[in-house]
Amino acid sequence: MYLHLGNGKVINTENLIGIFDLDITSQSYITRKFLTMSEKAALVINAAEDIPKTFVVCRENGKNIVYLSQMASATLLRRAEESIM
């Protein structure tokens, strides 16, 4: 099934690794380093029209792709759970 992240961006839930709240997870040095490395490797796709609240990690073509979304992580999680049922 598919998950709409906002701004017209849709991902396949089979590729979904995790949905993370930026406010909570960005407090960790490891998460900040992961996001910085992903951005430097051009693996970050901005699906947010405004300030992002969530980042979603997917495995596509052998690479971890990070999507930034302005939707709340709880909303995306609920949508993902509904799409697999």
PDB file of N, CA, C and O in Angstrom:
ATOM      1  N   MET A   1       0.841  -1.172   0.000  1.00  0.00           N
ATOM      2  CA  MET A   1       0.000   0.000   0.000  1.00  0.00           C
ATOM      3  C   MET A   1       0.893   1.246   0.000  1.00  0.00           C
ATOM      4  O   MET A   1       2.121   1.156  -0.003  1.00  0.00           O
ATOM      5  N   TYR A   2       0.246   2.390   0.003  1.00  0.00           N
ATOM      6  CA  TYR A   2       0.977   3.648  -0.112  1.00  0.00           C
ATOM      7  C   TYR A   2       0.634   4.596   1.017  1.00  0.00           C
ATOM      8  O   TYR A   2      -0.445   4.530   1.606  1.00  0.00           O
ATOM      9  N   LEU A   3       1.582   5.487   1.308  1.00  0.00           N
ATOM     10  CA  LEU A   3       1.432   6.459   2.381  1.00  0.00           C
ATOM     11  C   LEU A   3       1.722   7.845   1.824  1.00  0.00           C
ATOM     12  O   LEU A   3       2.795   8.088   1.271  1.00  0.00           O
ATOM     13  N   HIS A   4       0.756   8.758   1.974  1.00  0.00           N
ATOM     14  CA  HIS A   4       0.920  10.130   1.515  1.00  0.00           C
ATOM     15  C   HIS A   4       1.624  10.932   2.606  1.00  0.00           C
ATOM     16  O   HIS A   4       1.152  10.999   3.740  1.00  0.00           O
ATOM     17  N   LEU A   5       2.761  11.542   2.253  1.00  0.00           N
ATOM     18  CA  LEU A   5       3.568  12.296   3.213  1.00  0.00           C
ATOM     19  C   LEU A   5       3.283  13.789   3.179  1.00  0.00           C
ATOM     20  O   LEU A   5       3.735  14.526   4.055  1.00  0.00           O
ATOM     21  N   GLY A   6       2.550  14.234   2.192  1.00  0.00           N
ATOM     22  CA  GLY A   6       2.291  15.662   2.031  1.00  0.00           C
ATOM     23  C   GLY A   6       2.984  16.193   0.802  1.00  0.00           C
ATOM     24  O   GLY A   6       3.918  15.579   0.285  1.00  0.00           O
ATOM     25  N   ASN A   7       2.519  17.348   0.331  1.00  0.00           N
ATOM     26  CA  ASN A   7       3.115  18.027  -0.818  1.00  0.00           C
ATOM     27  C   ASN A   7       3.185  17.123  -2.050  1.00  0.00           C
ATOM     28  O   ASN A   7       4.104  17.235  -2.861  1.00  0.00           O
ATOM     29  N   GLY A   8       2.208  16.231  -2.178  1.00  0.00           N
ATOM     30  CA  GLY A   8       2.132  15.342  -3.336  1.00  0.00           C
ATOM     31  C   GLY A   8       3.091  14.166  -3.317  1.00  0.00           C
ATOM     32  O   GLY A   8       3.201  13.450  -4.312  1.00  0.00           O
ATOM     33  N   LYS A   9       3.788  13.949  -2.212  1.00  0.00           N
ATOM     34  CA  LYS A   9       4.758  12.845  -2.129  1.00  0.00           C
ATOM     35  C   LYS A   9       4.118  11.616  -1.500  1.00  0.00           C
ATOM     36  O   LYS A   9       3.540  11.685  -0.415  1.00  0.00           O
ATOM     37  N   VAL A  10       4.231  10.484  -2.205  1.00  0.00           N
ATOM     38  CA  VAL A  10       3.663   9.216  -1.757  1.00  0.00           C
ATOM     39  C   VAL A  10       4.769   8.167  -1.760  1.00  0.00           C
ATOM     40  O   VAL A  10       5.584   8.114  -2.681  1.00  0.00           O
ATOM     41  N   ILE A  11       4.792   7.325  -0.711  1.00  0.00           N
ATOM     42  CA  ILE A  11       5.787   6.250  -0.640  1.00  0.00           C
ATOM     43  C   ILE A  11       5.077   4.904  -0.525  1.00  0.00           C
ATOM     44  O   ILE A  11       3.925   4.827  -0.100  1.00  0.00           O
ATOM     45  N   ASN A  12       5.773   3.871  -0.905  1.00  0.00           N
ATOM     46  CA  ASN A  12       5.273   2.510  -0.760  1.00  0.00           C
ATOM     47  C   ASN A  12       5.565   2.051   0.668  1.00  0.00           C
ATOM     48  O   ASN A  12       6.708   2.124   1.119  1.00  0.00           O
ATOM     49  N   THR A  13       4.541   1.580   1.383  1.00  0.00           N
ATOM     50  CA  THR A  13       4.733   1.173   2.781  1.00  0.00           C
ATOM     51  C   THR A  13       5.627  -0.056   2.906  1.00  0.00           C
ATOM     52  O   THR A  13       6.146  -0.330   3.988  1.00  0.00           O
ATOM     53  N   GLU A  14       5.815  -0.796   1.823  1.00  0.00           N
ATOM     54  CA  GLU A  14       6.725  -1.943   1.873  1.00  0.00           C
ATOM     55  C   GLU A  14       8.167  -1.494   2.064  1.00  0.00           C
ATOM     56  O   GLU A  14       8.993  -2.259   2.563  1.00  0.00           O
ATOM     57  N   ASN A  15       8.476  -0.267   1.673  1.00  0.00           N
ATOM     58  CA  ASN A  15       9.832   0.283   1.804  1.00  0.00           C
ATOM     59  C   ASN A  15      10.049   1.020   3.118  1.00  0.00           C
ATOM     60  O   ASN A  15      11.168   1.437   3.417  1.00  0.00           O
ATOM     61  N   LEU A  16       8.997   1.184   3.900  1.00  0.00           N
ATOM     62  CA  LEU A  16       9.036   1.976   5.125  1.00  0.00           C
ATOM     63  C   LEU A  16       9.880   1.306   6.212  1.00  0.00           C
ATOM     64  O   LEU A  16       9.675   0.139   6.545  1.00  0.00           O
ATOM     65  N   ILE A  17      10.823   2.062   6.753  1.00  0.00           N
ATOM     66  CA  ILE A  17      11.640   1.589   7.870  1.00  0.00           C
ATOM     67  C   ILE A  17      11.150   2.194   9.176  1.00  0.00           C
ATOM     68  O   ILE A  17      11.003   1.486  10.172  1.00  0.00           O
ATOM     69  N   GLY A  18      10.894   3.508   9.179  1.00  0.00           N
ATOM     70  CA  GLY A  18      10.449   4.147  10.408  1.00  0.00           C
ATOM     71  C   GLY A  18       9.915   5.541  10.198  1.00  0.00           C
ATOM     72  O   GLY A  18      10.241   6.219   9.223  1.00  0.00           O
ATOM     73  N   ILE A  19       9.080   5.954  11.146  1.00  0.00           N
ATOM     74  CA  ILE A  19       8.506   7.296  11.173  1.00  0.00           C
ATOM     75  C   ILE A  19       8.958   7.932  12.490  1.00  0.00           C
ATOM     76  O   ILE A  19       8.730   7.372  13.562  1.00  0.00           O
ATOM     77  N   PHE A  20       9.603   9.106  12.407  1.00  0.00           N
ATOM     78  CA  PHE A  20      10.224   9.698  13.578  1.00  0.00           C
ATOM     79  C   PHE A  20       9.811  11.153  13.760  1.00  0.00           C
ATOM     80  O   PHE A  20       9.753  11.912  12.792  1.00  0.00           O
ATOM     81  N   ASP A  21       9.528  11.537  14.982  1.00  0.00           N
ATOM     82  CA  ASP A  21       9.195  12.916  15.336  1.00  0.00           C
ATOM     83  C   ASP A  21      10.497  13.719  15.410  1.00  0.00           C
ATOM     84  O   ASP A  21      11.397  13.378  16.178  1.00  0.00           O
ATOM     85  N   LEU A  22      10.594  14.771  14.621  1.00  0.00           N
ATOM     86  CA  LEU A  22      11.830  15.565  14.579  1.00  0.00           C
ATOM     87  C   LEU A  22      12.138  16.257  15.894  1.00  0.00           C
ATOM     88  O   LEU A  22      13.304  16.342  16.279  1.00  0.00           O
ATOM     89  N   ASP A  23      11.130  16.752  16.591  1.00  0.00           N
ATOM     90  CA  ASP A  23      11.375  17.456  17.855  1.00  0.00           C
ATOM     91  C   ASP A  23      12.003  16.541  18.894  1.00  0.00           C
ATOM     92  O   ASP A  23      12.903  16.953  19.626  1.00  0.00           O
ATOM     93  N   ILE A  24      11.542  15.325  18.959  1.00  0.00           N
ATOM     94  CA  ILE A  24      12.039  14.378  19.970  1.00  0.00           C
ATOM     95  C   ILE A  24      13.379  13.774  19.562  1.00  0.00           C
ATOM     96  O   ILE A  24      14.332  13.775  20.341  1.00  0.00           O
ATOM     97  N   THR A  25      13.443  13.261  18.341  1.00  0.00           N
ATOM     98  CA  THR A  25      14.643  12.524  17.922  1.00  0.00           C
ATOM     99  C   THR A  25      15.838  13.406  17.608  1.00  0.00           C
ATOM    100  O   THR A  25      16.979  12.958  17.721  1.00  0.00           O
ATOM    101  N   SER A  26      15.599  14.657  17.215  1.00  0.00           N
ATOM    102  CA  SER A  26      16.731  15.513  16.854  1.00  0.00           C
ATOM    103  C   SER A  26      17.528  15.980  18.067  1.00  0.00           C
ATOM    104  O   SER A  26      18.548  16.651  17.912  1.00  0.00           O
ATOM    105  N   GLN A  27      17.081  15.638  19.260  1.00  0.00           N
ATOM    106  CA  GLN A  27      17.849  15.942  20.459  1.00  0.00           C
ATOM    107  C   GLN A  27      19.053  15.009  20.598  1.00  0.00           C
ATOM    108  O   GLN A  27      20.004  15.308  21.320  1.00  0.00           O
ATOM    109  N   SER A  28      18.997  13.892  19.906  1.00  0.00           N
ATOM    110  CA  SER A  28      20.074  12.905  19.971  1.00  0.00           C
ATOM    111  C   SER A  28      21.185  13.256  18.970  1.00  0.00           C
ATOM    112  O   SER A  28      20.913  13.582  17.815  1.00  0.00           O
ATOM    113  N   TYR A  29      22.422  13.183  19.428  1.00  0.00           N
ATOM    114  CA  TYR A  29      23.575  13.434  18.568  1.00  0.00           C
ATOM    115  C   TYR A  29      23.605  12.448  17.403  1.00  0.00           C
ATOM    116  O   TYR A  29      23.926  12.832  16.279  1.00  0.00           O
ATOM    117  N   ILE A  30      23.282  11.206  17.654  1.00  0.00           N
ATOM    118  CA  ILE A  30      23.323  10.172  16.619  1.00  0.00           C
ATOM    119  C   ILE A  30      22.304  10.471  15.518  1.00  0.00           C
ATOM    120  O   ILE A  30      22.604  10.320  14.333  1.00  0.00           O
ATOM    121  N   THR A  31      21.111  10.889  15.907  1.00  0.00           N
ATOM    122  CA  THR A  31      20.087  11.221  14.918  1.00  0.00           C
ATOM    123  C   THR A  31      20.509  12.430  14.101  1.00  0.00           C
ATOM    124  O   THR A  31      20.364  12.426  12.879  1.00  0.00           O
ATOM    125  N   ARG A  32      21.024  13.454  14.745  1.00  0.00           N
ATOM    126  CA  ARG A  32      21.487  14.648  14.020  1.00  0.00           C
ATOM    127  C   ARG A  32      22.594  14.272  13.042  1.00  0.00           C
ATOM    128  O   ARG A  32      22.627  14.774  11.918  1.00  0.00           O
ATOM    129  N   LYS A  33      23.496  13.396  13.459  1.00  0.00           N
ATOM    130  CA  LYS A  33      24.582  12.958  12.581  1.00  0.00           C
ATOM    131  C   LYS A  33      24.028  12.179  11.389  1.00  0.00           C
ATOM    132  O   LYS A  33      24.470  12.381  10.258  1.00  0.00           O
ATOM    133  N   PHE A  34      23.052  11.280  11.639  1.00  0.00           N
ATOM    134  CA  PHE A  34      22.420  10.521  10.563  1.00  0.00           C
ATOM    135  C   PHE A  34      21.760  11.455   9.546  1.00  0.00           C
ATOM    136  O   PHE A  34      21.922  11.278   8.338  1.00  0.00           O
ATOM    137  N   LEU A  35      21.018  12.446  10.037  1.00  0.00           N
ATOM    138  CA  LEU A  35      20.338  13.379   9.136  1.00  0.00           C
ATOM    139  C   LEU A  35      21.339  14.232   8.351  1.00  0.00           C
ATOM    140  O   LEU A  35      21.137  14.495   7.165  1.00  0.00           O
ATOM    141  N   THR A  36      22.405  14.659   9.003  1.00  0.00           N
ATOM    142  CA  THR A  36      23.442  15.441   8.328  1.00  0.00           C
ATOM    143  C   THR A  36      24.126  14.624   7.242  1.00  0.00           C
ATOM    144  O   THR A  36      24.337  15.109   6.131  1.00  0.00           O
ATOM    145  N   MET A  37      24.470  13.382   7.565  1.00  0.00           N
ATOM    146  CA  MET A  37      25.118  12.505   6.579  1.00  0.00           C
ATOM    147  C   MET A  37      24.179  12.211   5.407  1.00  0.00           C
ATOM    148  O   MET A  37      24.612  12.166   4.256  1.00  0.00           O
ATOM    149  N   SER A  38      22.910  12.014   5.700  1.00  0.00           N
ATOM    150  CA  SER A  38      21.930  11.754   4.637  1.00  0.00           C
ATOM    151  C   SER A  38      21.790  12.969   3.731  1.00  0.00           C
ATOM    152  O   SER A  38      21.683  12.835   2.512  1.00  0.00           O
ATOM    153  N   GLU A  39      21.791  14.143   4.327  1.00  0.00           N
ATOM    154  CA  GLU A  39      21.673  15.367   3.534  1.00  0.00           C
ATOM    155  C   GLU A  39      22.905  15.566   2.648  1.00  0.00           C
ATOM    156  O   GLU A  39      22.777  15.933   1.480  1.00  0.00           O
ATOM    157  N   LYS A  40      24.089  15.328   3.195  1.00  0.00           N
ATOM    158  CA  LYS A  40      25.323  15.466   2.408  1.00  0.00           C
ATOM    159  C   LYS A  40      25.370  14.465   1.260  1.00  0.00           C
ATOM    160  O   LYS A  40      25.951  14.750   0.213  1.00  0.00           O
ATOM    161  N   ALA A  41      24.763  13.296   1.449  1.00  0.00           N
ATOM    162  CA  ALA A  41      24.738  12.273   0.404  1.00  0.00           C
ATOM    163  C   ALA A  41      23.562  12.459  -0.555  1.00  0.00           C
ATOM    164  O   ALA A  41      23.323  11.611  -1.415  1.00  0.00           O
ATOM    165  N   ALA A  42      22.832  13.557  -0.413  1.00  0.00           N
ATOM    166  CA  ALA A  42      21.666  13.878  -1.258  1.00  0.00           C
ATOM    167  C   ALA A  42      20.592  12.797  -1.165  1.00  0.00           C
ATOM    168  O   ALA A  42      19.980  12.430  -2.167  1.00  0.00           O
ATOM    169  N   LEU A  43      20.371  12.294   0.043  1.00  0.00           N
ATOM    170  CA  LEU A  43      19.368  11.258   0.273  1.00  0.00           C
ATOM    171  C   LEU A  43      18.169  11.785   1.052  1.00  0.00           C
ATOM    172  O   LEU A  43      17.367  11.003   1.562  1.00  0.00           O
ATOM    173  N   VAL A  44      18.042  13.112   1.147  1.00  0.00           N
ATOM    174  CA  VAL A  44      16.925  13.732   1.860  1.00  0.00           C
ATOM    175  C   VAL A  44      15.998  14.384   0.839  1.00  0.00           C
ATOM    176  O   VAL A  44      16.434  15.154  -0.017  1.00  0.00           O
ATOM    177  N   ILE A  45      14.716  14.060   0.948  1.00  0.00           N
ATOM    178  CA  ILE A  45      13.693  14.634   0.072  1.00  0.00           C
ATOM    179  C   ILE A  45      12.713  15.408   0.938  1.00  0.00           C
ATOM    180  O   ILE A  45      12.119  14.862   1.869  1.00  0.00           O
ATOM    181  N   ASN A  46      12.554  16.666   0.624  1.00  0.00           N
ATOM    182  CA  ASN A  46      11.674  17.528   1.410  1.00  0.00           C
ATOM    183  C   ASN A  46      10.258  17.453   0.841  1.00  0.00           C
ATOM    184  O   ASN A  46       9.995  17.945  -0.257  1.00  0.00           O
ATOM    185  N   ALA A  47       9.349  16.833   1.594  1.00  0.00           N
ATOM    186  CA  ALA A  47       7.940  16.739   1.203  1.00  0.00           C
ATOM    187  C   ALA A  47       7.109  17.695   2.044  1.00  0.00           C
ATOM    188  O   ALA A  47       5.891  17.542   2.133  1.00  0.00           O
ATOM    189  N   ALA A  48       7.748  18.673   2.658  1.00  0.00           N
ATOM    190  CA  ALA A  48       7.059  19.628   3.533  1.00  0.00           C
ATOM    191  C   ALA A  48       6.982  20.982   2.849  1.00  0.00           C
ATOM    192  O   ALA A  48       7.957  21.456   2.267  1.00  0.00           O
ATOM    193  N   GLU A  49       5.812  21.595   2.928  1.00  0.00           N
ATOM    194  CA  GLU A  49       5.658  22.951   2.411  1.00  0.00           C
ATOM    195  C   GLU A  49       6.077  23.969   3.470  1.00  0.00           C
ATOM    196  O   GLU A  49       6.401  25.112   3.146  1.00  0.00           O
ATOM    197  N   ASP A  50       6.071  23.553   4.721  1.00  0.00           N
ATOM    198  CA  ASP A  50       6.376  24.425   5.847  1.00  0.00           C
ATOM    199  C   ASP A  50       7.495  23.761   6.648  1.00  0.00           C
ATOM    200  O   ASP A  50       8.215  22.916   6.116  1.00  0.00           O
ATOM    201  N   ILE A  51       7.646  24.123   7.892  1.00  0.00           N
ATOM    202  CA  ILE A  51       8.661  23.532   8.762  1.00  0.00           C
ATOM    203  C   ILE A  51       8.323  22.062   8.987  1.00  0.00           C
ATOM    204  O   ILE A  51       7.205  21.752   9.398  1.00  0.00           O
ATOM    205  N   PRO A  52       9.259  21.148   8.728  1.00  0.00           N
ATOM    206  CA  PRO A  52       8.963  19.719   8.905  1.00  0.00           C
ATOM    207  C   PRO A  52       8.811  19.339  10.377  1.00  0.00           C
ATOM    208  O   PRO A  52       9.502  19.869  11.247  1.00  0.00           O
ATOM    209  N   LYS A  53       7.895  18.413  10.632  1.00  0.00           N
ATOM    210  CA  LYS A  53       7.662  17.895  11.975  1.00  0.00           C
ATOM    211  C   LYS A  53       8.165  16.462  12.113  1.00  0.00           C
ATOM    212  O   LYS A  53       8.440  15.993  13.218  1.00  0.00           O
ATOM    213  N   THR A  54       8.282  15.779  10.986  1.00  0.00           N
ATOM    214  CA  THR A  54       8.556  14.345  10.994  1.00  0.00           C
ATOM    215  C   THR A  54       9.570  14.013   9.907  1.00  0.00           C
ATOM    216  O   THR A  54       9.621  14.669   8.867  1.00  0.00           O
ATOM    217  N   PHE A  55      10.378  12.982  10.163  1.00  0.00           N
ATOM    218  CA  PHE A  55      11.147  12.411   9.065  1.00  0.00           C
ATOM    219  C   PHE A  55      10.827  10.931   8.973  1.00  0.00           C
ATOM    220  O   PHE A  55      10.641  10.243   9.977  1.00  0.00           O
ATOM    221  N   VAL A  56      10.771  10.469   7.740  1.00  0.00           N
ATOM    222  CA  VAL A  56      10.408   9.088   7.421  1.00  0.00           C
ATOM    223  C   VAL A  56      11.582   8.469   6.692  1.00  0.00           C
ATOM    224  O   VAL A  56      12.096   9.048   5.735  1.00  0.00           O
ATOM    225  N   VAL A  57      12.013   7.295   7.136  1.00  0.00           N
ATOM    226  CA  VAL A  57      13.132   6.598   6.508  1.00  0.00           C
ATOM    227  C   VAL A  57      12.585   5.414   5.727  1.00  0.00           C
ATOM    228  O   VAL A  57      11.814   4.607   6.246  1.00  0.00           O
ATOM    229  N   CYS A  58      13.003   5.328   4.461  1.00  0.00           N
ATOM    230  CA  CYS A  58      12.588   4.236   3.580  1.00  0.00           C
ATOM    231  C   CYS A  58      13.821   3.621   2.937  1.00  0.00           C
ATOM    232  O   CYS A  58      14.848   4.281   2.778  1.00  0.00           O
ATOM    233  N   ARG A  59      13.710   2.368   2.574  1.00  0.00           N
ATOM    234  CA  ARG A  59      14.787   1.672   1.868  1.00  0.00           C
ATOM    235  C   ARG A  59      14.370   1.562   0.412  1.00  0.00           C
ATOM    236  O   ARG A  59      13.438   0.826   0.088  1.00  0.00           O
ATOM    237  N   GLU A  60      15.052   2.286  -0.469  1.00  0.00           N
ATOM    238  CA  GLU A  60      14.726   2.297  -1.886  1.00  0.00           C
ATOM    239  C   GLU A  60      15.995   2.108  -2.703  1.00  0.00           C
ATOM    240  O   GLU A  60      16.973   2.835  -2.527  1.00  0.00           O
ATOM    241  N   ASN A  61      15.972   1.139  -3.585  1.00  0.00           N
ATOM    242  CA  ASN A  61      17.113   0.861  -4.463  1.00  0.00           C
ATOM    243  C   ASN A  61      18.420   0.688  -3.692  1.00  0.00           C
ATOM    244  O   ASN A  61      19.473   1.151  -4.129  1.00  0.00           O
ATOM    245  N   GLY A  62      18.343   0.019  -2.543  1.00  0.00           N
ATOM    246  CA  GLY A  62      19.526  -0.262  -1.750  1.00  0.00           C
ATOM    247  C   GLY A  62      20.044   0.899  -0.921  1.00  0.00           C
ATOM    248  O   GLY A  62      21.122   0.803  -0.333  1.00  0.00           O
ATOM    249  N   LYS A  63      19.294   2.001  -0.862  1.00  0.00           N
ATOM    250  CA  LYS A  63      19.726   3.167  -0.094  1.00  0.00           C
ATOM    251  C   LYS A  63      18.631   3.570   0.875  1.00  0.00           C
ATOM    252  O   LYS A  63      17.446   3.369   0.609  1.00  0.00           O
ATOM    253  N   ASN A  64      19.040   4.145   2.010  1.00  0.00           N
ATOM    254  CA  ASN A  64      18.077   4.706   2.960  1.00  0.00           C
ATOM    255  C   ASN A  64      17.767   6.132   2.542  1.00  0.00           C
ATOM    256  O   ASN A  64      18.643   6.997   2.552  1.00  0.00           O
ATOM    257  N   ILE A  65      16.513   6.372   2.175  1.00  0.00           N
ATOM    258  CA  ILE A  65      16.059   7.690   1.761  1.00  0.00           C
ATOM    259  C   ILE A  65      15.289   8.317   2.926  1.00  0.00           C
ATOM    260  O   ILE A  65      14.464   7.655   3.555  1.00  0.00           O
ATOM    261  N   VAL A  66      15.559   9.579   3.208  1.00  0.00           N
ATOM    262  CA  VAL A  66      14.893  10.305   4.287  1.00  0.00           C
ATOM    263  C   VAL A  66      13.937  11.316   3.669  1.00  0.00           C
ATOM    264  O   VAL A  66      14.332  12.145   2.850  1.00  0.00           O
ATOM    265  N   TYR A  67      12.680  11.234   4.071  1.00  0.00           N
ATOM    266  CA  TYR A  67      11.664  12.180   3.636  1.00  0.00           C
ATOM    267  C   TYR A  67      11.296  13.075   4.811  1.00  0.00           C
ATOM    268  O   TYR A  67      11.056  12.585   5.914  1.00  0.00           O
ATOM    269  N   LEU A  68      11.251  14.374   4.582  1.00  0.00           N
ATOM    270  CA  LEU A  68      10.812  15.322   5.601  1.00  0.00           C
ATOM    271  C   LEU A  68       9.348  15.651   5.330  1.00  0.00           C
ATOM    272  O   LEU A  68       8.969  15.944   4.196  1.00  0.00           O
ATOM    273  N   SER A  69       8.531  15.599   6.374  1.00  0.00           N
ATOM    274  CA  SER A  69       7.100  15.846   6.227  1.00  0.00           C
ATOM    275  C   SER A  69       6.630  16.841   7.277  1.00  0.00           C
ATOM    276  O   SER A  69       7.129  16.860   8.402  1.00  0.00           O
ATOM    277  N   GLN A  70       5.665  17.665   6.895  1.00  0.00           N
ATOM    278  CA  GLN A  70       5.098  18.615   7.853  1.00  0.00           C
ATOM    279  C   GLN A  70       3.979  17.995   8.663  1.00  0.00           C
ATOM    280  O   GLN A  70       3.452  18.636   9.572  1.00  0.00           O
ATOM    281  N   MET A  71       3.597  16.749   8.352  1.00  0.00           N
ATOM    282  CA  MET A  71       2.545  16.069   9.102  1.00  0.00           C
ATOM    283  C   MET A  71       3.114  15.493  10.389  1.00  0.00           C
ATOM    284  O   MET A  71       4.292  15.143  10.456  1.00  0.00           O
ATOM    285  N   ALA A  72       2.277  15.399  11.397  1.00  0.00           N
ATOM    286  CA  ALA A  72       2.696  14.854  12.685  1.00  0.00           C
ATOM    287  C   ALA A  72       3.004  13.365  12.535  1.00  0.00           C
ATOM    288  O   ALA A  72       2.380  12.675  11.729  1.00  0.00           O
ATOM    289  N   SER A  73       3.958  12.880  13.308  1.00  0.00           N
ATOM    290  CA  SER A  73       4.338  11.473  13.242  1.00  0.00           C
ATOM    291  C   SER A  73       3.166  10.557  13.597  1.00  0.00           C
ATOM    292  O   SER A  73       3.026   9.483  13.011  1.00  0.00           O
ATOM    293  N   ALA A  74       2.322  10.967  14.549  1.00  0.00           N
ATOM    294  CA  ALA A  74       1.161  10.163  14.935  1.00  0.00           C
ATOM    295  C   ALA A  74       0.179  10.023  13.776  1.00  0.00           C
ATOM    296  O   ALA A  74      -0.409   8.957  13.589  1.00  0.00           O
ATOM    297  N   THR A  75      -0.002  11.079  13.004  1.00  0.00           N
ATOM    298  CA  THR A  75      -0.888  11.036  11.835  1.00  0.00           C
ATOM    299  C   THR A  75      -0.346  10.079  10.787  1.00  0.00           C
ATOM    300  O   THR A  75      -1.085   9.255  10.248  1.00  0.00           O
ATOM    301  N   LEU A  76       0.944  10.188  10.500  1.00  0.00           N
ATOM    302  CA  LEU A  76       1.550   9.300   9.502  1.00  0.00           C
ATOM    303  C   LEU A  76       1.522   7.849   9.963  1.00  0.00           C
ATOM    304  O   LEU A  76       1.274   6.948   9.161  1.00  0.00           O
ATOM    305  N   LEU A  77       1.772   7.617  11.237  1.00  0.00           N
ATOM    306  CA  LEU A  77       1.733   6.256  11.773  1.00  0.00           C
ATOM    307  C   LEU A  77       0.331   5.667  11.631  1.00  0.00           C
ATOM    308  O   LEU A  77       0.176   4.519  11.214  1.00  0.00           O
ATOM    309  N   ARG A  78      -0.670   6.438  11.972  1.00  0.00           N
ATOM    310  CA  ARG A  78      -2.056   5.970  11.856  1.00  0.00           C
ATOM    311  C   ARG A  78      -2.389   5.645  10.395  1.00  0.00           C
ATOM    312  O   ARG A  78      -3.008   4.619  10.111  1.00  0.00           O
ATOM    313  N   ARG A  79      -1.983   6.510   9.481  1.00  0.00           N
ATOM    314  CA  ARG A  79      -2.223   6.272   8.049  1.00  0.00           C
ATOM    315  C   ARG A  79      -1.499   5.008   7.575  1.00  0.00           C
ATOM    316  O   ARG A  79      -2.050   4.220   6.807  1.00  0.00           O
ATOM    317  N   ALA A  80      -0.273   4.826   8.036  1.00  0.00           N
ATOM    318  CA  ALA A  80       0.491   3.637   7.641  1.00  0.00           C
ATOM    319  C   ALA A  80      -0.166   2.369   8.158  1.00  0.00           C
ATOM    320  O   ALA A  80      -0.266   1.377   7.437  1.00  0.00           O
ATOM    321  N   GLU A  81      -0.614   2.400   9.405  1.00  0.00           N
ATOM    322  CA  GLU A  81      -1.281   1.235   9.988  1.00  0.00           C
ATOM    323  C   GLU A  81      -2.585   0.926   9.247  1.00  0.00           C
ATOM    324  O   GLU A  81      -2.906  -0.241   9.021  1.00  0.00           O
ATOM    325  N   GLU A  82      -3.335   1.964   8.869  1.00  0.00           N
ATOM    326  CA  GLU A  82      -4.582   1.768   8.142  1.00  0.00           C
ATOM    327  C   GLU A  82      -4.333   1.202   6.757  1.00  0.00           C
ATOM    328  O   GLU A  82      -5.141   0.422   6.251  1.00  0.00           O
ATOM    329  N   SER A  83      -3.222   1.584   6.137  1.00  0.00           N
ATOM    330  CA  SER A  83      -2.945   1.132   4.774  1.00  0.00           C
ATOM    331  C   SER A  83      -2.525  -0.332   4.721  1.00  0.00           C
ATOM    332  O   SER A  83      -2.673  -0.976   3.682  1.00  0.00           O
ATOM    333  N   ILE A  84      -2.004  -0.868   5.824  1.00  0.00           N
ATOM    334  CA  ILE A  84      -1.571  -2.272   5.792  1.00  0.00           C
ATOM    335  C   ILE A  84      -2.667  -3.210   6.275  1.00  0.00           C
ATOM    336  O   ILE A  84      -2.503  -4.428   6.206  1.00  0.00           O
ATOM    337  N   MET A  85      -3.769  -2.678   6.758  1.00  0.00           N
ATOM    338  CA  MET A  85      -4.877  -3.529   7.225  1.00  0.00           C
ATOM    339  C   MET A  85      -5.821  -3.868   6.111  1.00  0.00           C
ATOM    340  O   MET A  85      -6.805  -4.575   6.329  1.00  0.00           O
TER     341      MET A  85
END
